[in-house]
Amino acid sequence: MDFPQLELRLLMKPNMFNAKKIFIQCFLLIGLLTSNFAIAQSADTFPSKTVKVIVPFPPGGGADTLIRLLTPSLTESWKQSLIVENRPGASGSIGAEVVAQASPDGYVLLMGTTAAVTDKNIAKFAPVALVSASPYVVTVNPALNISSIRSLIAYAKTNPGKLRYGSSGPGSASHLSAELFASMAGVNLMHIPYKGTGQALTDLLAGHIDIMFAPAQTVMPQVEAGKLLALAETGSKRSESLPNIPTVAESGLPGYSAVGWFGLFAPLGTPKPIVQKMNQAVMATMAQPKIRKAMMERGSDPATGSADDFAAFLKVDQAKWTKLIKENNIAVQ
């Protein structure tokens, strides 16, 4: 073989390989730019059809009440219908799974809570906006003749396992808030789980259960009507929306703090520009004086922050409850 020809072939092969590599890189870059352009366009036109929000609990609970409060303003802002669909069951996990399996385009959302979005399924969702992270209200039936946290603890110690508390299901904030209380107070309470706080409220009013750690928007109308008694709120400090109700910590159980949060989630993979646009719309809605007033009247403190802020909040909140569950062998679904 002629050596100059061999040398030429050896020189050409790497160049051909490099050309092919460059072509592939350019092809991928064009695809990426086209994809980003399409995502940007979809965000600009979002929403172009009806948006559905799944509430994974029955009507009448905290999540249901809050999203229905925001719905008219979001509908007006987006110029598209926003419908709420209740899909209760399994402490919120049934409705949550419906959203997790939906197309990641922003048109099917979840009104999530502590029970519906846990460390077991959070990886299936993109946090959109924290709507409210408010203290729960420790509420009792007046027939119990208990008027303070101290007397509640004293009664529970004298009658272990006799006091029945209702929750919206295993692993819910209403469940875990009560378990944290029982753990810190050194008392034994009987847990009666329901499919939602609305159903638990009905039984509390009827005297079938004795206590609820419940969202203010669920129980305060009944407290104001004199049908229930609010002993304390569960936050680390008094809520701006409930200034006359003392905290559990200042009422006899120092160091106690728990909040129930409500927030919007999209399926994992929803484009970030769409998530950001939804977050901005929710924040703008909750900044409206009429909305803030309505939320405060229901005992819900409006939240603020980006989708990333919501994700950071969830990380801290879940670590707290995971620790409680493991240390106390609490059964959750």
Secondary structure as the mmCIF struct_conf table of DSSP 4:
data_model
#
loop_
_struct_conf.conf_type_id
_struct_conf.id
_struct_conf.beg_label_comp_id
_struct_conf.beg_label_asym_id
_struct_conf.beg_label_seq_id
_struct_conf.end_label_comp_id
_struct_conf.end_label_asym_id
_struct_conf.end_label_seq_id
HELX_RH_AL_P HELX_RH_AL_P1 PHE A 3 THR A 45
BEND BEND1 SER A 48 LYS A 49
STRN STRN1 VAL A 51 VAL A 55
BEND BEND2 PRO A 56 PHE A 57
TURN_TY1_P TURN_TY1_P1 PRO A 59 GLY A 60
BEND BEND3 GLY A 61 GLY A 61
HELX_RH_AL_P HELX_RH_AL_P2 GLY A 62 TRP A 78
TURN_TY1_P TURN_TY1_P2 LYS A 79 LYS A 79
BEND BEND4 GLN A 80 GLN A 80
STRN STRN2 LEU A 82 ASN A 86
HELX_RH_3T_P HELX_RH_3T_P1 ALA A 90 GLY A 92
HELX_RH_AL_P HELX_RH_AL_P3 SER A 93 ALA A 100
TURN_TY1_P TURN_TY1_P3 GLN A 101 GLN A 101
BEND BEND5 ALA A 102 ALA A 102
BEND BEND6 PRO A 104 TYR A 107
STRN STRN3 VAL A 108 GLY A 112
TURN_TY1_P TURN_TY1_P4 THR A 114 ALA A 116
BEND BEND7 VAL A 117 VAL A 117
TURN_TY1_P TURN_TY1_P5 ASP A 119 ASN A 121
HELX_RH_3T_P HELX_RH_3T_P2 ILE A 122 LYS A 124
STRN STRN4 PHE A 125 VAL A 140
HELX_RH_3T_P HELX_RH_3T_P3 PRO A 142 LEU A 144
BEND BEND8 SER A 148 SER A 148
HELX_RH_AL_P HELX_RH_AL_P4 ILE A 149 THR A 158
BEND BEND9 ASN A 159 ASN A 159
TURN_TY1_P TURN_TY1_P6 PRO A 160 LYS A 162
STRN STRN5 ARG A 164 SER A 167
BEND BEND10 SER A 168 GLY A 169
TURN_TY1_P TURN_TY1_P7 PRO A 170 GLY A 171
BEND BEND11 SER A 172 SER A 172
HELX_RH_AL_P HELX_RH_AL_P5 ALA A 173 ALA A 185
TURN_TY1_P TURN_TY1_P8 GLY A 186 GLY A 186
STRN STRN6 MET A 190 PRO A 193
BEND BEND12 LYS A 195 GLY A 196
HELX_RH_AL_P HELX_RH_AL_P6 THR A 197 ALA A 206
TURN_TY1_P TURN_TY1_P9 GLY A 207 GLY A 207
BEND BEND13 HIS A 208 ILE A 209
STRN STRN7 ILE A 211 PRO A 215
HELX_RH_AL_P HELX_RH_AL_P7 ALA A 216 GLU A 224
TURN_TY1_P TURN_TY1_P10 ALA A 225 GLY A 226
BEND BEND14 LYS A 227 LEU A 228
STRN STRN8 LEU A 229 GLU A 233
BEND BEND15 GLY A 235 LYS A 237
TURN_TY1_P TURN_TY1_P11 GLU A 240 SER A 241
TURN_TY1_P TURN_TY1_P12 PRO A 243 ASN A 244
BEND BEND16 ILE A 245 ILE A 245
HELX_LH_PP_P HELX_LH_PP_P1 PRO A 246 PRO A 246
STRN STRN9 THR A 247 THR A 247
TURN_TY1_P TURN_TY1_P13 VAL A 248 VAL A 248
HELX_RH_3T_P HELX_RH_3T_P4 ALA A 249 SER A 251
TURN_TY1_P TURN_TY1_P14 GLY A 252 GLY A 252
TURN_TY1_P TURN_TY1_P15 PRO A 254 GLY A 255
STRN STRN10 VAL A 259 PRO A 267
TURN_TY1_P TURN_TY1_P16 LEU A 268 GLY A 269
HELX_RH_AL_P HELX_RH_AL_P8 LYS A 272 MET A 286
TURN_TY1_P TURN_TY1_P17 ALA A 287 ALA A 287
BEND BEND17 GLN A 288 GLN A 288
HELX_RH_AL_P HELX_RH_AL_P9 PRO A 289 GLU A 297
TURN_TY1_P TURN_TY1_P18 ARG A 298 GLY A 299
HELX_LH_PP_P HELX_LH_PP_P2 ASP A 301 ASP A 301
STRN STRN11 PRO A 302 PRO A 302
HELX_LH_PP_P HELX_LH_PP_P3 ALA A 303 ALA A 303
HELX_RH_AL_P HELX_RH_AL_P10 ALA A 307 ASN A 328
TURN_TY1_P TURN_TY1_P19 ASN A 329 ASN A 329
#
